[in-house]
């Protein structure tokens, strides 16, 4: 898990722990405390949902960037391989011609 993910997890746990301590130490009736717990729980769920949505969005963006980079890298590698293969074939043909000339020269001597 990344440092940002660890931070977000720690933040969420801290929010929950702080809310529980605040609710338990507040001088309120049981009904008010239950209502406050329900309200805080809803807020925490909303924050968690927003955080999850943000993390998922960032992950999707990262995956898209990685795919684009991979695609570009593969394309460049293929172009380089094609160029090297062409150069290799040209060199091979030149060497075959040279060998033929040497063979004919040696045979005529």
N, C-alpha and C positions, 0 to 999 in steps of 0.2 A: 504494500500500500504506500502511496506517495506521502510526502510530508504534508501536502495540502489535505489529503484524505484523512490523515491522522489528526490534523488540526480540527477539521470539521467534526470528526467523531468526538474528540475531546470537548469541543464547544457544545455539542448536543448533550453530552453527558453532564457537563457543567451546568447547562441551563436546567436540565431536569432536577439535578441535585439541589441547585439554588432555589428553584421553585418549591420543591418539597420542604426544604428548611423554612422558607419564608411562610409557607402556608401553615405549617405546624406551629410556628412560633407566633403567629398573628392572633390577637384576641378577638375572635369572631365566633358566632354561633355555628353549630354543626351544619346547618342548612347553608349558611353563607360560605363556609369553608368548602363544602361539596360543590357549590356553584362555582366558586373560584377555581377549584381543582378542575372542573369540567372546562371552564374557560381557558385555563392555562394549558390543559391537555390539547384542546383544539388549536391553540396558538403554536404549540410545539409540533403538532402534527403538520400544520401548514408550513412551518419553517423547515421541517424535515423534508416534506414533499418538494418544497422549492429548492432545497439544497440538492436533493436527489435529481431533480430535473436539470439543474445546472451542471452537476457532475456528468450526467448522461450526455448532455449537449456537448460538453467539452470533450468527452470521450469520443463521441461521434465525429467531432471536428478533427480530433487527432487521428482517427482511423482514416478519414477522407484524405488528410494531408499525407499520411503514410502511404496510402494507395497511389496517390498522385506521384509522390517521390519515387516509389517503387516502379511505377509505370514508366516514368521518365528515365530512370536508371536502366531499366531493361531495354528500352528503345535505344538509348545511347550505346549500351553494350552490344546490341545486335548490329547497329551501324558500324561499330568498330570491328566486330568480328567479320562482317561482310567485306569491309575495306581490307583487312588483313588477309582474308581468304583470296581476294582478288589479286593482291600484291603477291601472295604465295604462288598462285596459279601462273601469274605473269613470269615470275622468276623461274618456275619449273619449266615453262615453255622455252624460255631463253636458254636454260641449261641443256634441255633436250636438243635444241638446235646446235648449240656449241658442241655437244657430244657427237651429234651426227657429222658435223664438219670435221671433227678430230678423227672420227672413225673412217671417213672417206679419205682424209689426208693420209692416215696411217696405211690404209689399204692400197693406196696408189704408190706408196714408196716402196 
